[in-house]
Structures are given as structure tokens and as C-alpha cells.
Amino acid sequence: MRKPRLRRWEAAEYLKLIHGIEVAPATLSKWATNGGGPVFQKINRTPVYPKDGENGLDDWAVRKLGAPRSSTSEMA
């Protein structure tokens, strides 16, 4: 996936393959309406998700995963 911006179904596939985060395209659609998901842009009526840069898919995934922990008792 060399494209800088991905369609919704491609973004879901990218998150699974690169970051191990399984999310359905429908969930990305819901987050686009309610908030909480990665940022997106629109090309006409088509939402596209940037992979790189501030608030891109990679940045969102790192924030979503959080810091590595060695115990469940560690503070969030």
C-alpha cells in the first residue's frame, strides 16, 4: 500500500496488517460520525484516511495502543 491516502476499507485492512488493530470499515464510518477514530479527508463524497503525518492512521494507532506495559497493575 504505497498510496498516501486510503479508502475506508483499505484503512481497515492497513490497521490490521501494519498495527494488528482489527476494526471494520463500518466502525470507521461510525467513528467518522461520532468521533474517536482516525482523522479523514474527503475527495468529493469519498472519505480517505492519510497514513502518515500528524493524526494519520499510524499516529492514531500508536495513541490507541498506548505505551507498552509489563503488568496490568501499572498506571494508565
The first five atom37 places (N, CA, C, CB, O) and aatype in JSON, in Angstrom:
{
  "aatype": [12, 1, 11, 14, 1, 10, 1, 1, 17, 6, 0, 0, 6, 18, 10, 11, 10, 9, 8, 7, 9, 6, 19, 0, 14, 0, 16, 10, 15, 11, 17, 0, 16, 2, 7, 7, 7, 14, 19, 13, 5, 11, 9, 2, 1, 16, 14, 19, 18, 14, 11, 3, 7, 6, 2, 7, 10, 3, 3, 17, 0, 19, 1, 11, 10, 7, 0, 14, 1, 15, 15, 16, 15, 6, 12, 0],
  "atom_mask": [
    [1, 1, 1, 1, 1],
    [1, 1, 1, 1, 1],
    [1, 1, 1, 1, 1],
    [1, 1, 1, 1, 1],
    [1, 1, 1, 1, 1],
    [1, 1, 1, 1, 1],
    [1, 1, 1, 1, 1],
    [1, 1, 1, 1, 1],
    [1, 1, 1, 1, 1],
    [1, 1, 1, 1, 1],
    [1, 1, 1, 1, 1],
    [1, 1, 1, 1, 1],
    [1, 1, 1, 1, 1],
    [1, 1, 1, 1, 1],
    [1, 1, 1, 1, 1],
    [1, 1, 1, 1, 1],
    [1, 1, 1, 1, 1],
    [1, 1, 1, 1, 1],
    [1, 1, 1, 1, 1],
    [1, 1, 1, 0, 1],
    [1, 1, 1, 1, 1],
    [1, 1, 1, 1, 1],
    [1, 1, 1, 1, 1],
    [1, 1, 1, 1, 1],
    [1, 1, 1, 1, 1],
    [1, 1, 1, 1, 1],
    [1, 1, 1, 1, 1],
    [1, 1, 1, 1, 1],
    [1, 1, 1, 1, 1],
    [1, 1, 1, 1, 1],
    [1, 1, 1, 1, 1],
    [1, 1, 1, 1, 1],
    [1, 1, 1, 1, 1],
    [1, 1, 1, 1, 1],
    [1, 1, 1, 0, 1],
    [1, 1, 1, 0, 1],
    [1, 1, 1, 0, 1],
    [1, 1, 1, 1, 1],
    [1, 1, 1, 1, 1],
    [1, 1, 1, 1, 1],
    [1, 1, 1, 1, 1],
    [1, 1, 1, 1, 1],
    [1, 1, 1, 1, 1],
    [1, 1, 1, 1, 1],
    [1, 1, 1, 1, 1],
    [1, 1, 1, 1, 1],
    [1, 1, 1, 1, 1],
    [1, 1, 1, 1, 1],
    [1, 1, 1, 1, 1],
    [1, 1, 1, 1, 1],
    [1, 1, 1, 1, 1],
    [1, 1, 1, 1, 1],
    [1, 1, 1, 0, 1],
    [1, 1, 1, 1, 1],
    [1, 1, 1, 1, 1],
    [1, 1, 1, 0, 1],
    [1, 1, 1, 1, 1],
    [1, 1, 1, 1, 1],
    [1, 1, 1, 1, 1],
    [1, 1, 1, 1, 1],
    [1, 1, 1, 1, 1],
    [1, 1, 1, 1, 1],
    [1, 1, 1, 1, 1],
    [1, 1, 1, 1, 1],
    [1, 1, 1, 1, 1],
    [1, 1, 1, 0, 1],
    [1, 1, 1, 1, 1],
    [1, 1, 1, 1, 1],
    [1, 1, 1, 1, 1],
    [1, 1, 1, 1, 1],
    [1, 1, 1, 1, 1],
    [1, 1, 1, 1, 1],
    [1, 1, 1, 1, 1],
    [1, 1, 1, 1, 1],
    [1, 1, 1, 1, 1],
    [1, 1, 1, 1, 1]
  ],
  "atom_positions": [
    [[0.85, -1.19, 0.0], [0.0, 0.0, 0.0], [0.89, 1.24, 0.0], [-0.96, 0.0, 1.23], [1.3, 1.74, 1.05]],
    [[1.15, 1.7, -1.16], [2.03, 2.86, -1.31], [1.25, 4.17, -1.4], [2.89, 2.7, -2.54], [1.85, 5.25, -1.42]],
    [[-0.05, 4.08, -1.45], [-0.85, 5.29, -1.58], [-0.77, 6.1, -0.28], [-2.33, 4.94, -1.91], [-0.76, 5.52, 0.8]],
    [[-0.71, 7.43, -0.38], [-0.66, 8.26, 0.84], [-1.99, 8.33, 1.58], [-0.21, 9.66, 0.49], [-2.02, 8.58, 2.79]],
    [[-3.09, 8.13, 0.87], [-4.43, 8.16, 1.47], [-5.17, 6.89, 1.07], [-5.22, 9.43, 1.03], [-5.08, 6.43, -0.07]],
    [[-5.9, 6.34, 2.02], [-6.59, 5.08, 1.79], [-8.09, 5.24, 1.92], [-6.08, 4.01, 2.75], [-8.57, 6.01, 2.76]],
    [[-8.83, 4.51, 1.1], [-10.28, 4.48, 1.26], [-10.6, 3.73, 2.54], [-10.97, 3.81, 0.04], [-9.72, 3.09, 3.12]],
    [[-11.83, 3.82, 2.98], [-12.2, 3.27, 4.29], [-11.87, 1.78, 4.42], [-13.69, 3.49, 4.53], [-11.29, 1.37, 5.43]],
    [[-12.21, 0.97, 3.45], [-11.93, -0.46, 3.52], [-10.42, -0.73, 3.51], [-12.6, -1.2, 2.36], [-9.96, -1.67, 4.15]],
    [[-9.67, 0.11, 2.79], [-8.21, -0.04, 2.77], [-7.61, 0.37, 4.1], [-7.61, 0.8, 1.64], [-6.64, -0.23, 4.56]],
    [[-8.18, 1.39, 4.72], [-7.69, 1.84, 6.03], [-7.89, 0.75, 7.07], [-8.41, 3.13, 6.46], [-7.01, 0.53, 7.91]],
    [[-9.03, 0.07, 7.04], [-9.28, -1.02, 7.98], [-8.28, -2.15, 7.76], [-10.72, -1.55, 7.82], [-7.77, -2.72, 8.72]],
    [[-8.01, -2.47, 6.51], [-7.04, -3.52, 6.19], [-5.62, -3.11, 6.62], [-7.07, -3.82, 4.67], [-4.87, -3.92, 7.15]],
    [[-5.27, -1.85, 6.38], [-3.96, -1.32, 6.75], [-3.75, -1.4, 8.27], [-3.81, 0.14, 6.27], [-2.7, -1.84, 8.73]],
    [[-4.74, -0.98, 9.04], [-4.63, -1.03, 10.51], [-4.42, -2.46, 10.99], [-5.88, -0.42, 11.17], [-3.67, -2.69, 11.95]],
    [[-5.07, -3.42, 10.34], [-4.92, -4.82, 10.74], [-3.54, -5.35, 10.37], [-6.02, -5.68, 10.08], [-2.87, -5.98, 11.19]],
    [[-3.11, -5.1, 9.14], [-1.84, -5.64, 8.66], [-0.63, -4.98, 9.32], [-1.75, -5.47, 7.18], [0.32, -5.68, 9.68]],
    [[-0.64, -3.69, 9.48], [0.53, -2.96, 9.97], [0.56, -2.87, 11.48], [0.55, -1.57, 9.38], [1.63, -2.98, 12.08]],
    [[-0.6, -2.66, 12.12], [-0.63, -2.4, 13.56], [-1.33, -3.49, 14.38], [-1.31, -1.1, 13.81], [-1.3, -3.45, 15.61]],
    [[-1.96, -4.45, 13.71], [-2.65, -5.51, 14.43], [-3.94, -5.06, 15.09], [0.0, 0.0, 0.0], [-4.43, -5.72, 16.01]],
    [[-4.49, -3.96, 14.63], [-5.75, -3.44, 15.17], [-6.87, -3.82, 14.21], [-5.68, -1.87, 15.39], [-6.93, -3.31, 13.09]],
    [[-7.75, -4.71, 14.64], [-8.86, -5.13, 13.8], [-10.04, -4.19, 14.01], [-9.27, -6.59, 14.09], [-10.59, -4.1, 15.11]],
    [[-10.41, -3.51, 12.96], [-11.54, -2.6, 13.01], [-12.27, -2.72, 11.67], [-11.09, -1.11, 13.28], [-11.64, -2.74, 10.62]],
    [[-13.57, -2.8, 11.71], [-14.37, -2.93, 10.5], [-14.53, -1.58, 9.81], [-15.76, -3.53, 10.83], [-14.53, -0.54, 10.47]],
    [[-14.67, -1.58, 8.5], [-14.95, -0.32, 7.8], [-16.19, 0.37, 8.36], [-15.12, -0.58, 6.3], [-16.24, 1.6, 8.4]],
    [[-17.19, -0.39, 8.77], [-18.41, 0.19, 9.35], [-18.1, 0.92, 10.66], [-19.46, -0.9, 9.59], [-18.72, 1.93, 10.97]],
    [[-17.13, 0.4, 11.41], [-16.74, 1.07, 12.65], [-16.04, 2.38, 12.35], [-15.82, 0.16, 13.5], [-16.28, 3.38, 13.03]],
    [[-15.18, 2.39, 11.34], [-14.54, 3.64, 10.92], [-15.6, 4.66, 10.49], [-13.54, 3.39, 9.77], [-15.48, 5.85, 10.77]],
    [[-16.64, 4.18, 9.82], [-17.74, 5.05, 9.41], [-18.45, 5.63, 10.62], [-18.73, 4.29, 8.53], [-18.76, 6.82, 10.66]],
    [[-18.71, 4.79, 11.61], [-19.38, 5.26, 12.83], [-18.52, 6.29, 13.55], [-19.69, 4.07, 13.77], [-19.02, 7.32, 14.01]],
    [[-17.21, 6.01, 13.66], [-16.31, 6.96, 14.32], [-16.23, 8.28, 13.55], [-14.9, 6.35, 14.45], [-16.05, 9.34, 14.14]],
    [[-16.37, 8.21, 12.22], [-16.35, 9.44, 11.42], [-17.55, 10.32, 11.77], [-16.35, 9.1, 9.91], [-17.48, 11.55, 11.67]],
    [[-18.64, 9.69, 12.16], [-19.85, 10.42, 12.55], [-19.79, 10.87, 14.01], [-21.08, 9.56, 12.33], [-20.1, 12.02, 14.33]],
    [[-19.39, 9.95, 14.9], [-19.45, 10.22, 16.34], [-18.15, 10.73, 16.93], [-19.85, 8.99, 17.06], [-18.15, 11.28, 18.04]],
    [[-17.04, 10.57, 16.23], [-15.74, 10.95, 16.76], [-15.04, 9.78, 17.42], [0.0, 0.0, 0.0], [-15.66, 8.75, 17.69]],
    [[-13.76, 9.94, 17.68], [-12.98, 8.91, 18.35], [-12.1, 8.09, 17.44], [0.0, 0.0, 0.0], [-11.25, 7.34, 17.92]],
    [[-12.28, 8.23, 16.15], [-11.48, 7.46, 15.2], [-10.38, 8.3, 14.6], [0.0, 0.0, 0.0], [-10.17, 9.45, 15.0]],
    [[-9.67, 7.74, 13.64], [-8.62, 8.49, 12.97], [-9.21, 9.61, 12.11], [-7.76, 7.55, 12.11], [-10.36, 9.54, 11.67]],
    [[-8.41, 10.63, 11.88], [-8.86, 11.74, 11.04], [-9.0, 11.26, 9.59], [-7.89, 12.94, 11.13], [-8.35, 10.3, 9.18]],
    [[-9.83, 11.94, 8.85], [-10.02, 11.6, 7.44], [-10.23, 12.88, 6.66], [-11.21, 10.63, 7.24], [-10.53, 13.93, 7.22]],
    [[-10.09, 12.78, 5.37], [-10.36, 13.88, 4.45], [-11.41, 13.38, 3.47], [-9.06, 14.37, 3.71], [-11.7, 12.19, 3.43]],
    [[-11.95, 14.28, 2.7], [-12.94, 13.86, 1.7], [-12.47, 14.3, 0.32], [-14.33, 14.46, 2.02], [-12.02, 15.42, 0.12]],
    [[-12.6, 13.38, -0.61], [-12.42, 13.68, -2.03], [-13.8, 13.53, -2.63], [-11.34, 12.73, -2.73], [-14.29, 12.42, -2.84]],
    [[-14.42, 14.66, -2.91], [-15.83, 14.7, -3.27], [-16.62, 14.09, -2.12], [-16.1, 13.95, -4.63], [-16.65, 14.66, -1.03]],
    [[-17.27, 12.95, -2.33], [-18.05, 12.32, -1.25], [-17.32, 11.14, -0.61], [-19.4, 11.85, -1.79], [-17.85, 10.49, 0.29]],
    [[-16.11, 10.86, -1.08], [-15.38, 9.67, -0.63], [-14.43, 10.02, 0.51], [-14.61, 9.05, -1.8], [-13.53, 10.84, 0.32]],
    [[-14.61, 9.4, 1.68], [-13.66, 9.63, 2.77], [-12.36, 8.87, 2.51], [-14.28, 9.22, 4.12], [-12.38, 7.71, 2.11]],
    [[-11.25, 9.54, 2.76], [-9.93, 8.91, 2.63], [-9.13, 9.22, 3.9], [-9.18, 9.4, 1.35], [-9.27, 10.29, 4.49]],
    [[-8.31, 8.28, 4.29], [-7.55, 8.36, 5.53], [-6.07, 8.5, 5.22], [-7.82, 7.13, 6.42], [-5.5, 7.61, 4.58]],
    [[-5.42, 9.59, 5.66], [-3.97, 9.7, 5.45], [-3.23, 8.7, 6.34], [-3.49, 11.14, 5.74], [-3.6, 8.5, 7.5]],
    [[-2.19, 8.07, 5.79], [-1.42, 7.09, 6.56], [-0.41, 7.78, 7.46], [-0.71, 6.12, 5.62], [-0.27, 7.43, 8.64]],
    [[0.3, 8.75, 6.92], [1.41, 9.39, 7.63], [1.02, 10.75, 8.16], [2.62, 9.51, 6.73], [-0.08, 11.25, 7.91]],
    [[1.94, 11.35, 8.9], [1.76, 12.7, 9.38], [1.01, 12.75, 10.69], [0.0, 0.0, 0.0], [0.53, 11.74, 11.21]],
    [[0.93, 13.96, 11.21], [0.23, 14.16, 12.48], [-1.23, 13.75, 12.32], [0.34, 15.63, 12.94], [-1.91, 14.21, 11.41]],
    [[-1.69, 12.9, 13.2], [-3.07, 12.41, 13.23], [-3.42, 11.48, 12.08], [-4.01, 13.56, 13.24], [-4.6, 11.24, 11.83]],
    [[-2.43, 10.96, 11.36], [-2.69, 9.96, 10.34], [-3.0, 8.62, 10.99], [0.0, 0.0, 0.0], [-3.03, 8.51, 12.21]],
    [[-3.22, 7.6, 10.17], [-3.54, 6.28, 10.69], [-2.44, 5.74, 11.62], [-3.76, 5.31, 9.54], [-2.74, 5.15, 12.66]],
    [[-1.18, 5.95, 11.23], [-0.07, 5.45, 12.06], [-0.05, 6.14, 13.42], [1.27, 5.66, 11.35], [0.1, 5.49, 14.45]],
    [[-0.2, 7.44, 13.41], [-0.21, 8.22, 14.66], [-1.39, 7.81, 15.54], [-0.27, 9.73, 14.35], [-1.23, 7.64, 16.75]],
    [[-2.56, 7.65, 14.95], [-3.76, 7.25, 15.69], [-3.57, 5.88, 16.32], [-4.99, 7.25, 14.78], [-3.93, 5.66, 17.48]],
    [[-2.99, 4.94, 15.54], [-2.79, 3.58, 16.04], [-1.84, 3.56, 17.23], [-2.25, 2.68, 14.92], [-2.08, 2.83, 18.2]],
    [[-0.78, 4.33, 17.17], [0.18, 4.38, 18.28], [-0.51, 4.94, 19.53], [1.41, 5.26, 17.91], [-0.3, 4.42, 20.63]],
    [[-1.3, 5.97, 19.37], [-2.03, 6.54, 20.52], [-3.05, 5.54, 21.05], [-2.73, 7.86, 20.13], [-3.23, 5.42, 22.26]],
    [[-3.73, 4.82, 20.16], [-4.75, 3.86, 20.56], [-4.14, 2.69, 21.33], [-5.51, 3.34, 19.32], [-4.71, 2.21, 22.3]],
    [[-2.98, 2.23, 20.88], [-2.32, 1.11, 21.54], [-1.75, 1.48, 22.9], [-1.22, 0.57, 20.66], [-1.71, 0.64, 23.8]],
    [[-1.33, 2.71, 23.08], [-0.76, 3.12, 24.36], [0.66, 2.6, 24.54], [0.0, 0.0, 0.0], [1.21, 1.94, 23.66]],
    [[1.23, 2.92, 25.67], [2.61, 2.53, 25.98], [2.67, 1.04, 26.35], [3.18, 3.39, 27.12], [1.72, 0.49, 26.9]],
    [[3.8, 0.4, 26.04], [3.97, -0.99, 26.46], [3.99, -1.1, 27.99], [5.27, -1.58, 25.86], [4.51, -0.21, 28.67]],
    [[3.44, -2.18, 28.5], [3.38, -2.39, 29.96], [3.85, -3.8, 30.28], [1.93, -2.17, 30.5], [3.75, -4.71, 29.46]],
    [[4.36, -3.95, 31.46], [4.8, -5.29, 31.89], [3.84, -5.89, 32.91], [6.21, -5.22, 32.49], [4.01, -7.04, 33.32]],
    [[2.83, -5.1, 33.31], [1.89, -5.58, 34.32], [0.56, -4.85, 34.17], [2.47, -5.39, 35.74], [0.52, -3.7, 33.73]],
    [[-0.52, -5.53, 34.53], [-1.82, -4.87, 34.48], [-1.99, -3.87, 35.62], [-2.92, -5.91, 34.53], [-2.91, -3.06, 35.6]],
    [[-1.11, -3.94, 36.61], [-1.23, -3.02, 37.74], [-0.56, -1.67, 37.48], [-0.63, -3.65, 38.97], [-0.66, -0.78, 38.32]],
    [[0.12, -1.51, 36.36], [0.74, -0.24, 36.04], [-0.33, 0.8, 35.72], [1.71, -0.38, 34.85], [-1.37, 0.5, 35.15]],
    [[-0.03, 2.03, 36.11], [-0.98, 3.13, 35.88], [-1.13, 3.4, 34.38], [-0.52, 4.42, 36.61], [-0.2, 3.16, 33.61]],
    [[-2.3, 3.88, 34.0], [-2.58, 4.17, 32.6], [-1.86, 5.38, 32.12], [-4.04, 4.35, 32.39], [-2.0, 5.76, 30.96]]
  ]
}
